[in-house]
Amino acid sequence: MFKKKNSQTDTSSANGKVLSTKETKKMAALTEFKSRIADLLKPEYDDYYLTKWLKARQFDVSKAEQMFRASMEFREKMNVDKLLEEYEPPEVLQKYMTGGTCGHDKDGSPVRIELYGHLDMKGLMYSAKTVDLEKTKLLQCERHVRDWKQQSQKLGRRVDGLTVIFDMEGVSSRVLWRPGIQMYLHLVTVLEDNYPEMMKKLFVVNAPRIFPVLYKICRPLISEDMKNKIHVLGGNFTETLLKYVDENNLPAYLGGKLTDPDGNPRCVTKIVQGGEVPQSYYLAGKQCLDNMESKSIGRGDKLVLPYVVEKPGSIIRWEFKTDEYDIGFGIFLVKDGRRVPVMPVERVNSHMVPQDGSLTCDDVGTYDLCFDNTFSWARSKKILFNVEVVSPDDDLKSEIEKLIEGVDNINWEQIAQNSDKFETTHF
């Protein structure tokens, strides 16, 4: 049985060496932290575990205490301690919430594969309650914590941390659906607020063309410590992965030797493959229409919304819904005083299901989004919509390139895959 670190803090190391001023301050912060949360301490909360909460808040004791107390309250509310024994996710989440654990890295920590490009976040949000999305992710983390304990007993030393292989194969601008990104980031925040310092390394493979845009959206949630754990791998990612994960614990489709009993290289018995959620799972009346603007379009009229794009590679993303009747929708680029169709106007059944999509803009200029009701001389239309322009950030390029590992003299543009210029989804 491995030994836990002594819960008593000291200003000297085990070999009698005097600690540095920085280390002494950290030990003092730990002592104060334990004093402040004494009413919540349990025997299993040793110094190693408690230090994670301090690290997550840069050793600000007040913020760490606030985080810890909020987490304990949240765990009680969600009945987290009994999830492993009592909670079973809805069928749609079991079948379509992508990802899974495929073994352990060379340190004994669990290895999780995330298939972000196969995740239909919109379908899941239309098919499951938010609380079930949260509980399913919490359940995954509780399984990792249980695995740490089992591995620690097996190996006779402390094992924790999580190695994640974040596979972005199949990712395109469809993932920029605003409510989907907000929900995904919410789930990430829930996990980080309740399982601090769980992530050990995150390897990004098959990075798409829009990776810088996604990174920009997620950047506010990425701490300096987390940034140091992210590694964007080039085309020869297998070589790098095998430095950390034995080939028998790495799926064959990623270059390892792990397969299903029937030889399937994608390990579908361990990793949920996801895909588009069938509409038969959709919950009646559930829609994601928060924070949308509202406009009325008169009969025989149209609504034109101009958006200025100042940088090539910017992405315009939209979502809209009409009440009771359909509408025409298209996009035009204003060029030399003329409106050039980029996406010709087509009538869509936005009264039946919300419409969303995105356009990658190769040219700078003004893009007119047109909601066309000229075909209807009898009825006006009410439209709910949200439109956003996401521009690439040149200041992030050097930061992203520092994340690239395993390839010399290469930048993110060279490792990125091509993605479609524009996409729409009509779930």
Secondary structure, 3 states (H helix, E strand, C coil): CCCCCCCCCCCECCCCCECCHHHHHHHHHHHHHHHHCHHHCCCCCCHHHHHHHHHHCCCCHHHHHHHHHHHHHHHHHCCHHHHHHHCCCCHHHHHHCCEEEEEECCCCCEEEEEEHHHCCHHHHHHHCCHHHHHHHHHHHHHHHHHHHHHHHHHHCCCCCCEEEEEECCCCCHHHHCHHHHHHHHHHHHHHHHHCCCCEEEEEEECCECCHHHHHHHHHHHCCHHHHCCEEEECCCHHHHHHHHCCHHHCEHHHCCCECCCCCCCCCCCCCECCCCCCHHHCCCCCCCCCCCEEEEECCCCEEEEEEEECCCCEEEEEEEEECCCCEEEEEEEEECCEEEEEEEEEEECCCCCCEEEEEEECCCEEEEEEEECCCCCCCCEEEEEEEEEECCCHHHHHHHHHHEECCCCCCHHHHCECCCCEEEECC
